[in-house]
Amino acid sequence: MQAAQFLMVGGFVMLAWVLARRKIRAGKKVHEDTKRANREIKLMREHKEPSVPLSGAPAETQRWQAAMFDLQRELKAELDTRIIVVQTLLNQVDEKIYQLNSLQSELEPVHAAELSIRTKIQELVQRGLNAREIAMNTGMPLDDVELTIASL
């Protein structure tokens, strides 16, 4: 009976030893992976990109790149110039609109008087008077009366 107990205790010791060894190996592997990842992160942080992209490229590629940078500068300058021209034109359009609005506000009283003359001519036409009689009645030129009648 004592031998069975020794064998059981020995089995537990072996089981504990296998589990402990397994745990230690897993810890070492995690530790190695962590060290490797930290090394890679350190390399990424220390790696500095050259100030000019494609500086290690072949000469022909660098010539193309220089040509593209020149073209980019030219196009940007042209676009900036056109933007300024458009902004100037928009400012001029705004000024003209303001001028037109001020002129229109000055003409509104004349327009109101014109409407009253127009309604008076319309009433006289409805009474059956012709253009000559209306011109004599209102004191307006015959041509103006005819134009007003035509626009009714």
C-alpha positions in Angstrom: 0.0 0.0 0.0 2.9 2.3 0.8 4.3 1.7 -2.7 1.1 2.7 -4.3 1.2 6.0 -2.4 4.8 6.6 -3.4 3.9 6.0 -7.1 0.9 8.4 -6.8 3.1 11.1 -5.2 5.7 10.5 -7.9 3.1 10.9 -10.6 1.9 14.2 -9.1 5.5 15.4 -8.9 6.1 14.4 -12.5 2.9 16.1 -13.6 3.8 19.3 -11.6 7.3 19.2 -13.2 5.9 18.8 -16.8 3.3 21.7 -16.2 6.0 23.9 -14.7 8.4 23.3 -17.6 5.7 23.9 -20.1 4.8 27.2 -18.4 8.5 28.3 -18.3 8.9 27.5 -22.0 5.8 29.4 -22.9 7.0 32.4 -20.9 10.4 32.3 -22.6 8.6 32.2 -26.0 6.4 35.2 -25.1 9.5 37.0 -23.8 11.4 36.3 -27.0 8.4 37.5 -29.1 8.1 40.6 -27.0 11.9 41.4 -27.3 11.6 40.8 -31.1 8.6 43.2 -31.4 10.3 45.8 -29.2 13.4 45.6 -31.5 11.2 46.1 -34.6 9.4 49.1 -33.0 12.8 50.6 -32.0 14.0 50.2 -35.6 10.8 51.8 -36.9 11.2 54.8 -34.6 14.9 55.2 -35.4 14.3 54.9 -39.2 14.2 58.3 -40.7 12.8 58.9 -44.2 15.0 60.9 -46.4 13.9 64.5 -46.8 13.5 64.1 -50.5 11.3 61.2 -51.6 12.9 58.7 -53.9 16.4 59.9 -53.1 17.7 56.4 -53.5 15.9 55.9 -56.9 17.6 55.6 -60.2 18.7 58.9 -61.9 15.9 58.7 -64.6 13.3 58.4 -61.9 14.8 61.4 -60.1 14.7 63.4 -63.3 11.0 62.5 -63.7 10.4 63.5 -60.1 12.1 66.9 -60.6 10.1 67.5 -63.7 6.8 66.7 -61.8 7.8 69.1 -59.0 8.4 71.8 -61.6 5.1 71.1 -63.3 3.4 71.2 -60.0 4.8 74.6 -59.1 3.9 76.0 -62.5 0.3 74.7 -62.3 -0.1 75.9 -58.7 1.1 79.4 -59.8 -1.3 79.4 -62.7 -4.2 78.3 -60.6 -3.4 80.9 -57.9 -3.4 83.6 -60.6 -6.7 82.5 -62.0 -8.2 82.4 -58.6 -7.2 86.0 -58.0 -8.6 87.0 -61.4 -11.9 85.3 -60.5 -12.0 86.9 -57.1 -11.4 90.3 -58.7 -14.2 89.8 -61.3 -16.6 88.7 -58.5 -15.8 91.9 -56.6 -16.5 94.0 -59.7 -19.7 92.1 -60.3 -20.8 92.9 -56.7 -20.0 96.5 -57.2 -22.1 96.6 -60.4 -25.0 94.9 -58.7 -24.8 97.5 -55.9 -24.8 100.3 -58.5 -27.8 98.7 -60.4 -29.7 98.4 -57.1 -29.1 102.0 -56.2 -30.2 103.1 -59.7 -33.2 101.0 -59.6 -34.2 102.4 -56.2 -33.9 105.9 -57.8 -36.2 104.9 -60.7 -39.0 103.4 -58.6 -40.9 106.7 -58.1 -40.8 107.2 -61.9 -42.0 103.7 -62.4 -44.9 104.3 -60.0 -45.9 107.4 -62.0 -45.6 105.4 -65.2 -48.0 102.9 -63.8 -50.6 105.5 -63.0 -50.3 106.9 -66.5 -50.7 103.4 -67.9 -53.8 102.7 -65.9 -55.3 106.1 -67.0 -54.6 105.2 -70.7 -56.1 101.8 -70.1 -59.3 103.3 -68.7 -59.6 105.7 -71.6 -59.1 102.8 -74.1 -61.9 100.9 -72.3 -64.2 104.0 -72.7 -63.6 103.7 -76.5 -61.2 106.6 -77.1 -58.6 106.2 -79.9 -54.9 107.0 -79.5 -55.1 110.5 -80.9 -58.0 111.5 -78.5 -56.1 109.9 -75.5 -52.9 111.9 -76.5 -54.9 115.1 -76.6 -56.7 114.3 -73.3 -53.5 113.4 -71.4 -51.1 115.8 -73.1 -48.7 113.0 -74.0 -47.0 112.5 -77.4 -49.0 110.3 -79.8 -46.1 107.8 -80.2 -45.9 107.2 -76.4 -49.6 106.7 -76.2 -49.5 104.2 -79.1 -46.6 102.3 -77.5 -48.5 102.1 -74.2 -51.6 100.9 -75.9 -49.6 98.3 -77.8 -48.1 97.0 -74.5 -51.4 96.6 -72.8 
